[in-house]
Amino acid sequence: NGCVNMEFIEDGRGQYHMLECNPRFSGGVEFSCMAGYDCVTEHLHCFEGKPVDTRAEITEMYIARKFEEYITGTGGAR
């Protein structure tokens, strides 16, 4: 989760194999930013030749990205 999205799969022998590598921000990058690590800015610093800050103070938190509520029943519509 970050500036480059990589996906791996583990086989039956415990070895990992790369499935894909996408040079894009993954879906959870906003959570890293909200927790205190601005990986977008640090990613840009890398390409601008600026120092990358790896000592960010991370805040522990719980975030729900989506909330869906379902009401089901066995009775018919009234």
PDB file as gemmi writes it, atoms N, CA and C in Angstrom:
CRYST1    1.000    1.000    1.000  90.00  90.00  90.00 P 1                      
ATOM      1  N   ASN A   1       0.841  -1.159   0.000  1.00  0.00           N  
ATOM      2  CA  ASN A   1       0.000   0.000   0.000  1.00  0.00           C  
ATOM      3  C   ASN A   1       0.895   1.234   0.000  1.00  0.00           C  
ATOM      4  N   GLY A   2       0.843   1.973  -1.055  1.00  0.00           N  
ATOM      5  CA  GLY A   2       1.711   3.131  -1.130  1.00  0.00           C  
ATOM      6  C   GLY A   2       1.798   3.657  -2.538  1.00  0.00           C  
ATOM      7  N   CYS A   3       2.987   4.106  -2.926  1.00  0.00           N  
ATOM      8  CA  CYS A   3       3.161   4.770  -4.215  1.00  0.00           C  
ATOM      9  C   CYS A   3       3.314   3.801  -5.375  1.00  0.00           C  
ATOM     10  N   VAL A   4       3.664   2.588  -5.097  1.00  0.00           N  
ATOM     11  CA  VAL A   4       3.735   1.548  -6.121  1.00  0.00           C  
ATOM     12  C   VAL A   4       2.962   0.361  -5.577  1.00  0.00           C  
ATOM     13  N   ASN A   5       1.990  -0.100  -6.318  1.00  0.00           N  
ATOM     14  CA  ASN A   5       1.132  -1.186  -5.871  1.00  0.00           C  
ATOM     15  C   ASN A   5       1.665  -2.506  -6.420  1.00  0.00           C  
ATOM     16  N   MET A   6       2.101  -3.406  -5.540  1.00  0.00           N  
ATOM     17  CA  MET A   6       2.627  -4.710  -5.944  1.00  0.00           C  
ATOM     18  C   MET A   6       1.766  -5.799  -5.326  1.00  0.00           C  
ATOM     19  N   GLU A   7       1.475  -6.825  -6.115  1.00  0.00           N  
ATOM     20  CA  GLU A   7       0.680  -7.940  -5.618  1.00  0.00           C  
ATOM     21  C   GLU A   7       1.461  -9.234  -5.790  1.00  0.00           C  
ATOM     22  N   PHE A   8       1.442 -10.053  -4.734  1.00  0.00           N  
ATOM     23  CA  PHE A   8       2.144 -11.329  -4.721  1.00  0.00           C  
ATOM     24  C   PHE A   8       1.173 -12.430  -4.338  1.00  0.00           C  
ATOM     25  N   ILE A   9       1.529 -13.660  -4.676  1.00  0.00           N  
ATOM     26  CA  ILE A   9       0.764 -14.829  -4.257  1.00  0.00           C  
ATOM     27  C   ILE A   9       1.753 -15.839  -3.688  1.00  0.00           C  
ATOM     28  N   GLU A  10       1.324 -16.538  -2.645  1.00  0.00           N  
ATOM     29  CA  GLU A  10       2.161 -17.563  -2.025  1.00  0.00           C  
ATOM     30  C   GLU A  10       1.729 -18.934  -2.541  1.00  0.00           C  
ATOM     31  N   ASP A  11       2.708 -19.717  -2.995  1.00  0.00           N  
ATOM     32  CA  ASP A  11       2.375 -21.048  -3.496  1.00  0.00           C  
ATOM     33  C   ASP A  11       2.364 -22.059  -2.343  1.00  0.00           C  
ATOM     34  N   GLY A  12       2.102 -23.297  -2.657  1.00  0.00           N  
ATOM     35  CA  GLY A  12       2.008 -24.347  -1.650  1.00  0.00           C  
ATOM     36  C   GLY A  12       3.309 -24.650  -0.936  1.00  0.00           C  
ATOM     37  N   ARG A  13       4.429 -24.205  -1.458  1.00  0.00           N  
ATOM     38  CA  ARG A  13       5.741 -24.428  -0.833  1.00  0.00           C  
ATOM     39  C   ARG A  13       6.204 -23.237  -0.011  1.00  0.00           C  
ATOM     40  N   GLY A  14       5.351 -22.216   0.110  1.00  0.00           N  
ATOM     41  CA  GLY A  14       5.714 -21.041   0.900  1.00  0.00           C  
ATOM     42  C   GLY A  14       6.532 -20.009   0.140  1.00  0.00           C  
ATOM     43  N   GLN A  15       6.658 -20.167  -1.173  1.00  0.00           N  
ATOM     44  CA  GLN A  15       7.393 -19.199  -1.982  1.00  0.00           C  
ATOM     45  C   GLN A  15       6.419 -18.180  -2.561  1.00  0.00           C  
ATOM     46  N   TYR A  16       6.880 -16.937  -2.644  1.00  0.00           N  
ATOM     47  CA  TYR A  16       6.038 -15.866  -3.171  1.00  0.00           C  
ATOM     48  C   TYR A  16       6.378 -15.580  -4.629  1.00  0.00           C  
ATOM     49  N   HIS A  17       5.354 -15.269  -5.404  1.00  0.00           N  
ATOM     50  CA  HIS A  17       5.515 -14.943  -6.816  1.00  0.00           C  
ATOM     51  C   HIS A  17       4.777 -13.640  -7.095  1.00  0.00           C  
ATOM     52  N   MET A  18       5.437 -12.753  -7.837  1.00  0.00           N  
ATOM     53  CA  MET A  18       4.814 -11.475  -8.155  1.00  0.00           C  
ATOM     54  C   MET A  18       3.736 -11.667  -9.218  1.00  0.00           C  
ATOM     55  N   LEU A  19       2.558 -11.117  -8.940  1.00  0.00           N  
ATOM     56  CA  LEU A  19       1.470 -11.155  -9.912  1.00  0.00           C  
ATOM     57  C   LEU A  19       1.485  -9.925 -10.799  1.00  0.00           C  
ATOM     58  N   GLU A  20       1.641  -8.757 -10.165  1.00  0.00           N  
ATOM     59  CA  GLU A  20       1.678  -7.524 -10.956  1.00  0.00           C  
ATOM     60  C   GLU A  20       2.321  -6.402 -10.162  1.00  0.00           C  
ATOM     61  N   CYS A  21       2.790  -5.401 -10.896  1.00  0.00           N  
ATOM     62  CA  CYS A  21       3.386  -4.204 -10.310  1.00  0.00           C  
ATOM     63  C   CYS A  21       2.831  -3.008 -11.071  1.00  0.00           C  
ATOM     64  N   ASN A  22       2.138  -2.138 -10.351  1.00  0.00           N  
ATOM     65  CA  ASN A  22       1.514  -0.974 -10.976  1.00  0.00           C  
ATOM     66  C   ASN A  22       2.116   0.308 -10.412  1.00  0.00           C  
ATOM     67  N   PRO A  23       2.704   1.138 -11.256  1.00  0.00           N  
ATOM     68  CA  PRO A  23       3.294   2.402 -10.779  1.00  0.00           C  
ATOM     69  C   PRO A  23       2.214   3.458 -10.543  1.00  0.00           C  
ATOM     70  N   ARG A  24       1.390   3.195  -9.545  1.00  0.00           N  
ATOM     71  CA  ARG A  24       0.310   4.124  -9.209  1.00  0.00           C  
ATOM     72  C   ARG A  24       0.043   4.023  -7.718  1.00  0.00           C  
ATOM     73  N   PHE A  25      -0.645   5.020  -7.208  1.00  0.00           N  
ATOM     74  CA  PHE A  25      -1.023   4.985  -5.804  1.00  0.00           C  
ATOM     75  C   PHE A  25      -2.160   3.991  -5.626  1.00  0.00           C  
ATOM     76  N   SER A  26      -2.071   3.158  -4.619  1.00  0.00           N  
ATOM     77  CA  SER A  26      -3.106   2.158  -4.381  1.00  0.00           C  
ATOM     78  C   SER A  26      -4.277   2.771  -3.626  1.00  0.00           C  
ATOM     79  N   GLY A  27      -5.336   2.003  -3.504  1.00  0.00           N  
ATOM     80  CA  GLY A  27      -6.574   2.505  -2.924  1.00  0.00           C  
ATOM     81  C   GLY A  27      -6.473   2.941  -1.480  1.00  0.00           C  
ATOM     82  N   GLY A  28      -5.520   2.452  -0.734  1.00  0.00           N  
ATOM     83  CA  GLY A  28      -5.425   2.788   0.682  1.00  0.00           C  
ATOM     84  C   GLY A  28      -4.449   3.888   1.023  1.00  0.00           C  
ATOM     85  N   VAL A  29      -3.922   4.596   0.024  1.00  0.00           N  
ATOM     86  CA  VAL A  29      -2.904   5.612   0.296  1.00  0.00           C  
ATOM     87  C   VAL A  29      -3.442   6.734   1.180  1.00  0.00           C  
ATOM     88  N   GLU A  30      -4.738   7.033   1.076  1.00  0.00           N  
ATOM     89  CA  GLU A  30      -5.294   8.098   1.914  1.00  0.00           C  
ATOM     90  C   GLU A  30      -5.261   7.724   3.385  1.00  0.00           C  
ATOM     91  N   PHE A  31      -5.330   6.425   3.696  1.00  0.00           N  
ATOM     92  CA  PHE A  31      -5.261   6.001   5.089  1.00  0.00           C  
ATOM     93  C   PHE A  31      -3.864   6.235   5.660  1.00  0.00           C  
ATOM     94  N   SER A  32      -2.839   6.005   4.863  1.00  0.00           N  
ATOM     95  CA  SER A  32      -1.470   6.289   5.306  1.00  0.00           C  
ATOM     96  C   SER A  32      -1.309   7.769   5.606  1.00  0.00           C  
ATOM     97  N   CYS A  33      -1.863   8.606   4.742  1.00  0.00           N  
ATOM     98  CA  CYS A  33      -1.786  10.058   4.960  1.00  0.00           C  
ATOM     99  C   CYS A  33      -2.537  10.460   6.226  1.00  0.00           C  
ATOM    100  N   MET A  34      -3.729   9.898   6.435  1.00  0.00           N  
ATOM    101  CA  MET A  34      -4.507  10.241   7.628  1.00  0.00           C  
ATOM    102  C   MET A  34      -3.825   9.764   8.904  1.00  0.00           C  
ATOM    103  N   ALA A  35      -3.046   8.681   8.809  1.00  0.00           N  
ATOM    104  CA  ALA A  35      -2.338   8.160   9.974  1.00  0.00           C  
ATOM    105  C   ALA A  35      -1.061   8.936  10.264  1.00  0.00           C  
ATOM    106  N   GLY A  36      -0.667   9.829   9.359  1.00  0.00           N  
ATOM    107  CA  GLY A  36       0.486  10.670   9.639  1.00  0.00           C  
ATOM    108  C   GLY A  36       1.652  10.533   8.686  1.00  0.00           C  
ATOM    109  N   TYR A  37       1.596   9.611   7.732  1.00  0.00           N  
ATOM    110  CA  TYR A  37       2.699   9.477   6.778  1.00  0.00           C  
ATOM    111  C   TYR A  37       2.231   9.924   5.404  1.00  0.00           C  
ATOM    112  N   ASP A  38       2.767  11.021   4.952  1.00  0.00           N  
ATOM    113  CA  ASP A  38       2.387  11.583   3.656  1.00  0.00           C  
ATOM    114  C   ASP A  38       3.261  10.964   2.572  1.00  0.00           C  
ATOM    115  N   CYS A  39       2.917   9.753   2.171  1.00  0.00           N  
ATOM    116  CA  CYS A  39       3.750   9.039   1.199  1.00  0.00           C  
ATOM    117  C   CYS A  39       3.709   9.688  -0.179  1.00  0.00           C  
ATOM    118  N   VAL A  40       2.668  10.452  -0.477  1.00  0.00           N  
ATOM    119  CA  VAL A  40       2.607  11.144  -1.768  1.00  0.00           C  
ATOM    120  C   VAL A  40       3.720  12.188  -1.847  1.00  0.00           C  
ATOM    121  N   THR A  41       3.826  13.031  -0.825  1.00  0.00           N  
ATOM    122  CA  THR A  41       4.876  14.055  -0.802  1.00  0.00           C  
ATOM    123  C   THR A  41       6.256  13.418  -0.773  1.00  0.00           C  
ATOM    124  N   GLU A  42       6.428  12.371   0.036  1.00  0.00           N  
ATOM    125  CA  GLU A  42       7.730  11.712   0.123  1.00  0.00           C  
ATOM    126  C   GLU A  42       8.099  11.050  -1.202  1.00  0.00           C  
ATOM    127  N   HIS A  43       7.121  10.530  -1.914  1.00  0.00           N  
ATOM    128  CA  HIS A  43       7.354   9.946  -3.236  1.00  0.00           C  
ATOM    129  C   HIS A  43       7.865  11.020  -4.200  1.00  0.00           C  
ATOM    130  N   LEU A  44       7.246  12.192  -4.158  1.00  0.00           N  
ATOM    131  CA  LEU A  44       7.694  13.298  -5.010  1.00  0.00           C  
ATOM    132  C   LEU A  44       9.091  13.758  -4.622  1.00  0.00           C  
ATOM    133  N   HIS A  45       9.387  13.798  -3.315  1.00  0.00           N  
ATOM    134  CA  HIS A  45      10.732  14.178  -2.869  1.00  0.00           C  
ATOM    135  C   HIS A  45      11.783  13.246  -3.462  1.00  0.00           C  
ATOM    136  N   CYS A  46      11.463  11.982  -3.562  1.00  0.00           N  
ATOM    137  CA  CYS A  46      12.392  11.000  -4.124  1.00  0.00           C  
ATOM    138  C   CYS A  46      12.797  11.378  -5.546  1.00  0.00           C  
ATOM    139  N   PHE A  47      11.822  11.796  -6.351  1.00  0.00           N  
ATOM    140  CA  PHE A  47      12.100  12.147  -7.743  1.00  0.00           C  
ATOM    141  C   PHE A  47      12.686  13.540  -7.901  1.00  0.00           C  
ATOM    142  N   GLU A  48      12.531  14.381  -6.880  1.00  0.00           N  
ATOM    143  CA  GLU A  48      13.090  15.734  -6.925  1.00  0.00           C  
ATOM    144  C   GLU A  48      14.484  15.796  -6.321  1.00  0.00           C  
ATOM    145  N   GLY A  49      14.997  14.661  -5.858  1.00  0.00           N  
ATOM    146  CA  GLY A  49      16.325  14.627  -5.263  1.00  0.00           C  
ATOM    147  C   GLY A  49      16.370  15.184  -3.854  1.00  0.00           C  
ATOM    148  N   LYS A  50      15.220  15.356  -3.229  1.00  0.00           N  
ATOM    149  CA  LYS A  50      15.151  15.853  -1.851  1.00  0.00           C  
ATOM    150  C   LYS A  50      15.219  14.669  -0.892  1.00  0.00           C  
ATOM    151  N   PRO A  51      15.644  14.926   0.349  1.00  0.00           N  
ATOM    152  CA  PRO A  51      15.678  13.830   1.319  1.00  0.00           C  
ATOM    153  C   PRO A  51      14.273  13.304   1.616  1.00  0.00           C  
ATOM    154  N   VAL A  52      14.175  11.998   1.798  1.00  0.00           N  
ATOM    155  CA  VAL A  52      12.901  11.356   2.116  1.00  0.00           C  
ATOM    156  C   VAL A  52      12.844  11.133   3.619  1.00  0.00           C  
ATOM    157  N   ASP A  53      11.780  11.625   4.255  1.00  0.00           N  
ATOM    158  CA  ASP A  53      11.613  11.490   5.700  1.00  0.00           C  
ATOM    159  C   ASP A  53      10.979  10.142   6.007  1.00  0.00           C  
ATOM    160  N   THR A  54      11.740   9.258   6.621  1.00  0.00           N  
ATOM    161  CA  THR A  54      11.223   7.935   6.976  1.00  0.00           C  
ATOM    162  C   THR A  54      10.881   7.855   8.455  1.00  0.00           C  
ATOM    163  N   ARG A  55      10.959   8.981   9.155  1.00  0.00           N  
ATOM    164  CA  ARG A  55      10.723   8.981  10.598  1.00  0.00           C  
ATOM    165  C   ARG A  55       9.375   9.592  10.963  1.00  0.00           C  
ATOM    166  N   ALA A  56       8.382   9.404  10.171  1.00  0.00           N  
ATOM    167  CA  ALA A  56       7.072  10.001  10.434  1.00  0.00           C  
ATOM    168  C   ALA A  56       6.476   9.433  11.716  1.00  0.00           C  
ATOM    169  N   GLU A  57       5.788  10.303  12.445  1.00  0.00           N  
ATOM    170  CA  GLU A  57       5.084   9.850  13.642  1.00  0.00           C  
ATOM    171  C   GLU A  57       3.708   9.351  13.212  1.00  0.00           C  
ATOM    172  N   ILE A  58       3.499   8.071  13.392  1.00  0.00           N  
ATOM    173  CA  ILE A  58       2.258   7.441  12.952  1.00  0.00           C  
ATOM    174  C   ILE A  58       1.252   7.468  14.094  1.00  0.00           C  
ATOM    175  N   THR A  59       0.029   7.829  13.778  1.00  0.00           N  
ATOM    176  CA  THR A  59      -1.058   7.858  14.746  1.00  0.00           C  
ATOM    177  C   THR A  59      -1.885   6.593  14.594  1.00  0.00           C  
ATOM    178  N   GLU A  60      -2.104   5.887  15.700  1.00  0.00           N  
ATOM    179  CA  GLU A  60      -2.946   4.694  15.640  1.00  0.00           C  
ATOM    180  C   GLU A  60      -4.401   5.129  15.557  1.00  0.00           C  
ATOM    181  N   MET A  61      -5.142   4.541  14.616  1.00  0.00           N  
ATOM    182  CA  MET A  61      -6.546   4.909  14.456  1.00  0.00           C  
ATOM    183  C   MET A  61      -7.293   3.804  13.737  1.00  0.00           C  
ATOM    184  N   TYR A  62      -8.593   3.887  13.797  1.00  0.00           N  
ATOM    185  CA  TYR A  62      -9.467   2.975  13.062  1.00  0.00           C  
ATOM    186  C   TYR A  62     -10.262   3.798  12.068  1.00  0.00           C  
ATOM    187  N   ILE A  63     -10.277   3.364  10.822  1.00  0.00           N  
ATOM    188  CA  ILE A  63     -10.973   4.097   9.773  1.00  0.00           C  
ATOM    189  C   ILE A  63     -11.828   3.107   8.990  1.00  0.00           C  
ATOM    190  N   ALA A  64     -13.067   3.469   8.767  1.00  0.00           N  
ATOM    191  CA  ALA A  64     -13.943   2.657   7.920  1.00  0.00           C  
ATOM    192  C   ALA A  64     -14.055   3.341   6.574  1.00  0.00           C  
ATOM    193  N   ARG A  65     -13.679   2.638   5.542  1.00  0.00           N  
ATOM    194  CA  ARG A  65     -13.724   3.226   4.209  1.00  0.00           C  
ATOM    195  C   ARG A  65     -15.139   3.248   3.654  1.00  0.00           C  
ATOM    196  N   LYS A  66     -15.879   2.185   3.896  1.00  0.00           N  
ATOM    197  CA  LYS A  66     -17.251   2.098   3.408  1.00  0.00           C  
ATOM    198  C   LYS A  66     -18.112   1.483   4.498  1.00  0.00           C  
ATOM    199  N   PHE A  67     -19.336   1.909   4.551  1.00  0.00           N  
ATOM    200  CA  PHE A  67     -20.285   1.318   5.481  1.00  0.00           C  
ATOM    201  C   PHE A  67     -21.555   1.030   4.718  1.00  0.00           C  
ATOM    202  N   GLU A  68     -21.990  -0.204   4.785  1.00  0.00           N  
ATOM    203  CA  GLU A  68     -23.237  -0.592   4.142  1.00  0.00           C  
ATOM    204  C   GLU A  68     -24.075  -1.339   5.160  1.00  0.00           C  
ATOM    205  N   GLU A  69     -25.334  -1.007   5.213  1.00  0.00           N  
ATOM    206  CA  GLU A  69     -26.232  -1.664   6.149  1.00  0.00           C  
ATOM    207  C   GLU A  69     -27.309  -2.398   5.362  1.00  0.00           C  
ATOM    208  N   TYR A  70     -27.550  -3.643   5.736  1.00  0.00           N  
ATOM    209  CA  TYR A  70     -28.565  -4.463   5.075  1.00  0.00           C  
ATOM    210  C   TYR A  70     -29.581  -4.914   6.113  1.00  0.00           C  
ATOM    211  N   ILE A  71     -30.833  -4.819   5.780  1.00  0.00           N  
ATOM    212  CA  ILE A  71     -31.900  -5.325   6.639  1.00  0.00           C  
ATOM    213  C   ILE A  71     -32.592  -6.442   5.869  1.00  0.00           C  
ATOM    214  N   THR A  72     -32.580  -7.621   6.455  1.00  0.00           N  
ATOM    215  CA  THR A  72     -33.198  -8.767   5.794  1.00  0.00           C  
ATOM    216  C   THR A  72     -34.219  -9.388   6.731  1.00  0.00           C  
ATOM    217  N   GLY A  73     -35.098 -10.139   6.196  1.00  0.00           N  
ATOM    218  CA  GLY A  73     -36.101 -10.808   7.020  1.00  0.00           C  
ATOM    219  C   GLY A  73     -36.741 -11.940   6.245  1.00  0.00           C  
ATOM    220  N   THR A  74     -37.474 -12.765   6.959  1.00  0.00           N  
ATOM    221  CA  THR A  74     -38.127 -13.898   6.316  1.00  0.00           C  
ATOM    222  C   THR A  74     -39.564 -13.587   5.944  1.00  0.00           C  
ATOM    223  N   GLY A  75     -40.111 -12.495   6.473  1.00  0.00           N  
ATOM    224  CA  GLY A  75     -41.489 -12.117   6.166  1.00  0.00           C  
ATOM    225  C   GLY A  75     -41.577 -11.394   4.836  1.00  0.00           C  
ATOM    226  N   GLY A  76     -42.763 -11.356   4.287  1.00  0.00           N  
ATOM    227  CA  GLY A  76     -42.969 -10.657   3.026  1.00  0.00           C  
ATOM    228  C   GLY A  76     -43.090  -9.156   3.243  1.00  0.00           C  
ATOM    229  N   ALA A  77     -43.125  -8.422   2.170  1.00  0.00           N  
ATOM    230  CA  ALA A  77     -43.272  -6.966   2.246  1.00  0.00           C  
ATOM    231  C   ALA A  77     -44.663  -6.625   2.764  1.00  0.00           C  
ATOM    232  N   ARG A  78     -44.777  -5.555   3.526  1.00  0.00           N  
ATOM    233  CA  ARG A  78     -46.080  -5.126   4.065  1.00  0.00           C  
ATOM    234  C   ARG A  78     -46.525  -3.863   3.408  1.00  0.00           C  
TER     235      ARG A  78                                                      
END                                                                             
